[in-house]
Structures are given as C-alpha cells and as structure tokens.
C-alpha cells in the first residue's frame, strides 16, 4: 500500500504551518455525510483503513503545502500553494467526518499510518525546490493512482468519496509548469531530476509492501476473501501496468525520462 497524497513542494520548517487556514469567504463547510450502505465486518475494516490512510495523507498534505508556501520564490507561487493547502485540509475534514459516521475515532484509525508516512517522507526529503515539485507530482501521483484503483473494490458511496478527495487541487499543472521552465533555462537539471523521479517510484513501492504486510484489511480489498471477491493475478498485473504507464506519462509531462 502506498503512502497517501501527502504533497510537499520544497524543503521547509514547521514554522507557519497553521497560519494558513480555511478562508470562509472562498470555501464551504463539508456537506453532511450521505447515509452509509451497510457493510460486512471485513468490508467495514477495509473501508476504515482506506479512508484513514487517505485522511492522514490529506492532513500531511496540508501541513507540507502550508509550510512550503513560506519558501515559494514568488508571491504568485505562495498564493497558489496556500490555496492548495486549504483544499487539502477540506478533504481531510470530509474524510474525518466519514470515519466518524462509520462509528470509529478518526485519530485512532489514522494512527497505524503515521510511521509509514514519516518514514517515506524522511527517506524522500527533497534537496531543493525542484526536487520537491517532482515529489509532489510524481511521488504523490503514484499513490493517488493506486488508491483510485483500490476504490473499485469498495462500496459505491466510499468510491465516490475517494474520487472526490483525490481530485487534483491544481498542484499538477503548477509542478509541470515550474519544472519544465527550470529545465528550459538549465537543461542539465533534467538528468538529476529524472534520477530523483525514479528513486521516488522505488521508495513508494517499498512502502507499499510494508503497509500491505501490516494491514490485512487493505490487502483483502485487492485479493478478496471468503465472502468478498477480489482481483485475480491477471487483473493485478494490469493494474500495475496502468500505474507504470501513468508514471511514465507524468515524467514525460515534466520533460524527464522515466
């Protein structure tokens, strides 16, 4: 299981993280949760884990984007990152409320995913602004694609919610524009950033194996169980082929070789 979409676009300290909060003039409070479909115990556990890992990812994304806004090189970049941070926090609120509607304590549900997130971000700390942009676009993009794939195996209401919170908040176009512009000015950057992109893929897959090994409920979403059909080996192979193709497209969009 991949680390969730905890986006980061530069190296930053924690200073000022909570200074950027939701602006009530530009955002709306989350809608009340829709009535939930009844789930069997295995399905309930799987949905809780899926929503919990996404919720912690969105909270982490808010923290990192808010921090990074303070290091952005221009006022326009600061404003763009601040808007993305607000969107990620609103996604977190929606997921937190759905977890509560499922009868679980959100903080307790998220706790198992704290260490994997911290480990992934420690091992992939970007060295500069551009590496951070590539990580936000490529590294988090892999996780986003994976969770979209996983959502095919949950109930319709959860699937719709997952698609909603994984919607792009604008960071894709932002990253592509800045990275391509930097490479245009200095083509020698391309080789280093391409290597960095490939390293991100390896680290993400390594973390996926760790989380999948520790969280049986998430693994069961894919492989199925006694009363719950899952994907066969052929479909799992096609899924990873789609993930690889999407990664290749992202690297190409950045002007990097995969």
N, C-alpha and C positions, 0 to 999 in steps of 0.2 A: 504494500500500500504506500502510495507516495505521500510525501509531506503536502499539506494543503497549500492554497494560494496565498502564502504569506509574503507579499510583494515587498521588495526592497530595491531602491534605485540609487544607492550610494552609501558610503560609509558614514555613520552618524552616531552621536551620543544619544542618551535618553533625554537630554535637555530639551524641554519644549514639547515633548510628545503630546501631553494632554492640553496643550494650548490651543489646538485646532479641534474644535468640537462642532457638532451639527448646528448649522445655521437654520433657525426656524423659518426664515423667510425664503429659503431655497429648497428645503426638504420637508417631507411629511412624515408623521409618525407611522410606524409599521401598522399594516392592516391587522385586525384580529385574526387569529388562526382559523382556517377553514375547519369544519367538522372532520375529524380524523376517521379513516377507514379502520375497522378492527383488524388487528394483526395477530398472527400466532406468536408464541413466545420467541421462536428463533427469528422470525421476521422483525419483531419489535426490537430485539437486541441489535440486529444488523442495522436497522434504521437509526437507532440511537447512536451507535458508533459512527455511522456515516455523517449524520448531522453534527455530532460532537467534533469530529476531526475538521469538518468544514468551518464550524463556528470558531474553533481556536485559530484556524488559518486566517479567517477574516479579521479577528481581533489582532493577530500578529501583523497582518497587512496594514491595518490602521496605524498601529504603533510605528512601523517602519516607514511608511509613506509620510506620516506627520513629522517624524524626525528628519527624513531626507529633504523635506520642503525647506528646512532651515539651511541646507547646504546647496540648494539649487543655484546655478550660476546667474540666473536672471529672474526678474520679478514675475515674468510670464511663466517660467518653469515652477517657481514657488506656488503660484496660484493654481496651476494645473495639478501639482502633486497634492495640494491641500484639498482640492475638490475630489480627487480620487480617494484620499484618506477618509473623507466624510462618507462617500459611497460605500467603502468597505465596512465602516462602523455600522452603517444602517443595515447592511447584510448580516452582520453579526447579531444585531438586535432581533432581526426576523428569525434567525436560526435559534437563538436563545429562547425566544418565546415558543417556538415549535417544540423544543425539548421539554419545556415546562408543560405544554399541553399533552405531551406523551407521558407525563407523570414522573419525570426524572429531574434531579437537581442539575442544572447546566454545568456548574463548576465541577461537580464530581464526574460528570460524563466526559468533560474535556481533559481532566487530569491525566489519563493514560497517554495522551498525545503530546504533553508538554515536553518530555525528554526527547522524543524523536525530532520535534521541531527544533529544539535548542541545538541538538547535535547536528542536524542538517545545516542550520544557519551558521554554526561555528565552523563547520568544515567547508562551507562555501562563502565565507565572508569576502565580499568583493574588495579588490585592492584600490579601485578608483571609481569615479562616476560612471564611466563607460561599462566597466565590468558589472556594476550594479544594474545598469539598464538591461544588459544582456541577461542577467539572472532573473530580473523581473519578467522579461518577455519569454525567454526560452525555458528557464527552470520552472517557473510557476505555470507556464503554458503546458508543460508535460503533465503536471498534477491536475490541472483543470480538465484536460482531455480525458485523463484516466477516470476522474470522478463522474464526468458525463457518461462515460462508458458504463460505469458501475450502476448509475441511476437507471439503466434499462432493466435492472433486476429487482427494483423496489416498487412499491405501490404507486399509483398514478399521482396522488397528491404529493408524496415525497419527491417523485421525479420532477414534477413541475416546480417545486420549491428549489431543488438543486439547480435546475436550469436557470432559474431566476437569479440566485445568488452568485452563480458562476458567470453571469453576463459580464462582458468586458466593460470596465469603468472608464476606458479611454487610455489605459497605460500602454496598450499595444501600439497604437499609432504614435504615441508620444515617444516610446522607446525606438521604434523603427526610424522615425524622423531624425532623432538626435544621433543615433549610432551611424546611420548612413551619411549624415552630414559630416561627422567626425572623420569617417574613413575617406570621404571625398577630399577633405582637407589634408589628411595624412594617411595614404594608402598602407603604410607599414603597420598600422594598427590592426588590419584585417587578420593577419596570421595569429597574433596573440589572442584576439577576441574569439577566433574560431576554436582555438585550443581550449579556451575557457568554456565555450558553449558545450564542447564535447565532454569536458570534465563534469559539468553540471548534470548531464544525462547520466553518467556513471554514478554519481553520488545519489541522484534521485532514485535510481533503480535499486541501489544498495539499501537505502532507507525503506523502500517499498517492501523488500524482503523482510526486513526487521519487523515492521509493523504488522505485516500479514502473519508472520510467525507468532506474534504476541496476541493478536486479536482474532480469535476463531470466527466470531460473528461476521467480520468483514470478509474473511476468506470464503465463508459459506455463501455469501452473496454471489460470488462468481462460480464456484464449483458445485453449489447446490447441496442439498441434504436429503434425508429420507422423504420428507414431505414437501420439499421445495426444489423444483428443477433449476439447474444452473447451466452454464455454458459447457459444451464439450471441448475437447482439446483443440479441435479444428477452429471453433469459434474464438477460443482464447488466442490461438495463433493469429487469426485475422485481426483481432483487437489490437494486439501488439504491433502488427504490421501497420494498422491505421495510426497508432501512436507514433511510430517511427516516421511515417510519411508526413504527419503533421509537424514533427520536429524538423524534418528536412525543409519543409516549406518556410518555417519560421526563420531558420538560419539563412535561407535564400532571401527572405524579405529584408533581413538585416544586411545583406550583401556579404555573407560569410559562407565558407564551405562547411558542409556538415561532416 
